[in-house]
Amino acid sequence: MMQISNYPASNRSSNITAWILQVLLALAFVAAAGAKLASVPMMVESFEQIGLGQAFRYVTAAVEIIGALALLAPRVSAFNPKPLDRHHRLVNTTKLCGR
């Protein structure tokens, strides 16, 4: 994995800004999921008005938590410095085989 110090200054600041925004968005997702899981009255009423039932509230909270984790996982991040693609896997496989 590349170190932040290996990036040019403009890329480094963009990467730091992107990570800060991703963490803030992940926190917002977790907070929204927490409100649903804690049965905050406003959330319970909202899902009753929608008519999908309280089970959908739990499904929505789970999706929000998965989204928060995906925002923080480097492999699925939009700002991953080394995305896992076909060429990358081929190079790593070749190194393992000693070729």
MODELLER restraints for C-alpha pairs under 7 A, 6 or more apart:
rsr = mdl.restraints
at = mdl.atoms
rsr.add(forms.Gaussian(group=physical.xy_distance, feature=features.Distance(at['CA:4:A'], at['CA:12:A']), mean=6.18, stdev=0.5))
rsr.add(forms.Gaussian(group=physical.xy_distance, feature=features.Distance(at['CA:15:A'], at['CA:79:A']), mean=6.86, stdev=0.5))
rsr.add(forms.Gaussian(group=physical.xy_distance, feature=features.Distance(at['CA:22:A'], at['CA:71:A']), mean=5.98, stdev=0.5))
rsr.add(forms.Gaussian(group=physical.xy_distance, feature=features.Distance(at['CA:22:A'], at['CA:72:A']), mean=6.91, stdev=0.5))
rsr.add(forms.Gaussian(group=physical.xy_distance, feature=features.Distance(at['CA:23:A'], at['CA:72:A']), mean=6.83, stdev=0.5))
rsr.add(forms.Gaussian(group=physical.xy_distance, feature=features.Distance(at['CA:26:A'], at['CA:68:A']), mean=4.25, stdev=0.5))
rsr.add(forms.Gaussian(group=physical.xy_distance, feature=features.Distance(at['CA:26:A'], at['CA:71:A']), mean=6.26, stdev=0.5))
rsr.add(forms.Gaussian(group=physical.xy_distance, feature=features.Distance(at['CA:29:A'], at['CA:64:A']), mean=5.41, stdev=0.5))
rsr.add(forms.Gaussian(group=physical.xy_distance, feature=features.Distance(at['CA:29:A'], at['CA:65:A']), mean=6.51, stdev=0.5))
rsr.add(forms.Gaussian(group=physical.xy_distance, feature=features.Distance(at['CA:29:A'], at['CA:68:A']), mean=5.72, stdev=0.5))
rsr.add(forms.Gaussian(group=physical.xy_distance, feature=features.Distance(at['CA:30:A'], at['CA:64:A']), mean=6.68, stdev=0.5))
rsr.add(forms.Gaussian(group=physical.xy_distance, feature=features.Distance(at['CA:30:A'], at['CA:65:A']), mean=5.78, stdev=0.5))
rsr.add(forms.Gaussian(group=physical.xy_distance, feature=features.Distance(at['CA:30:A'], at['CA:68:A']), mean=6.47, stdev=0.5))
rsr.add(forms.Gaussian(group=physical.xy_distance, feature=features.Distance(at['CA:33:A'], at['CA:61:A']), mean=4.27, stdev=0.5))
rsr.add(forms.Gaussian(group=physical.xy_distance, feature=features.Distance(at['CA:33:A'], at['CA:64:A']), mean=5.87, stdev=0.5))
rsr.add(forms.Gaussian(group=physical.xy_distance, feature=features.Distance(at['CA:33:A'], at['CA:65:A']), mean=6.46, stdev=0.5))
rsr.add(forms.Gaussian(group=physical.xy_distance, feature=features.Distance(at['CA:36:A'], at['CA:43:A']), mean=5.90, stdev=0.5))
rsr.add(forms.Gaussian(group=physical.xy_distance, feature=features.Distance(at['CA:36:A'], at['CA:57:A']), mean=6.26, stdev=0.5))
rsr.add(forms.Gaussian(group=physical.xy_distance, feature=features.Distance(at['CA:36:A'], at['CA:58:A']), mean=6.90, stdev=0.5))
rsr.add(forms.Gaussian(group=physical.xy_distance, feature=features.Distance(at['CA:36:A'], at['CA:61:A']), mean=6.06, stdev=0.5))
rsr.add(forms.Gaussian(group=physical.xy_distance, feature=features.Distance(at['CA:37:A'], at['CA:58:A']), mean=6.53, stdev=0.5))
rsr.add(forms.Gaussian(group=physical.xy_distance, feature=features.Distance(at['CA:37:A'], at['CA:61:A']), mean=6.67, stdev=0.5))
rsr.add(forms.Gaussian(group=physical.xy_distance, feature=features.Distance(at['CA:47:A'], at['CA:53:A']), mean=6.06, stdev=0.5))
rsr.add(forms.Gaussian(group=physical.xy_distance, feature=features.Distance(at['CA:47:A'], at['CA:54:A']), mean=6.38, stdev=0.5))
rsr.add(forms.Gaussian(group=physical.xy_distance, feature=features.Distance(at['CA:47:A'], at['CA:57:A']), mean=6.57, stdev=0.5))
rsr.add(forms.Gaussian(group=physical.xy_distance, feature=features.Distance(at['CA:70:A'], at['CA:76:A']), mean=6.34, stdev=0.5))
rsr.add(forms.Gaussian(group=physical.xy_distance, feature=features.Distance(at['CA:71:A'], at['CA:77:A']), mean=6.04, stdev=0.5))
rsr.add(forms.Gaussian(group=physical.xy_distance, feature=features.Distance(at['CA:74:A'], at['CA:80:A']), mean=5.67, stdev=0.5))
rsr.add(forms.Gaussian(group=physical.xy_distance, feature=features.Distance(at['CA:75:A'], at['CA:83:A']), mean=6.56, stdev=0.5))
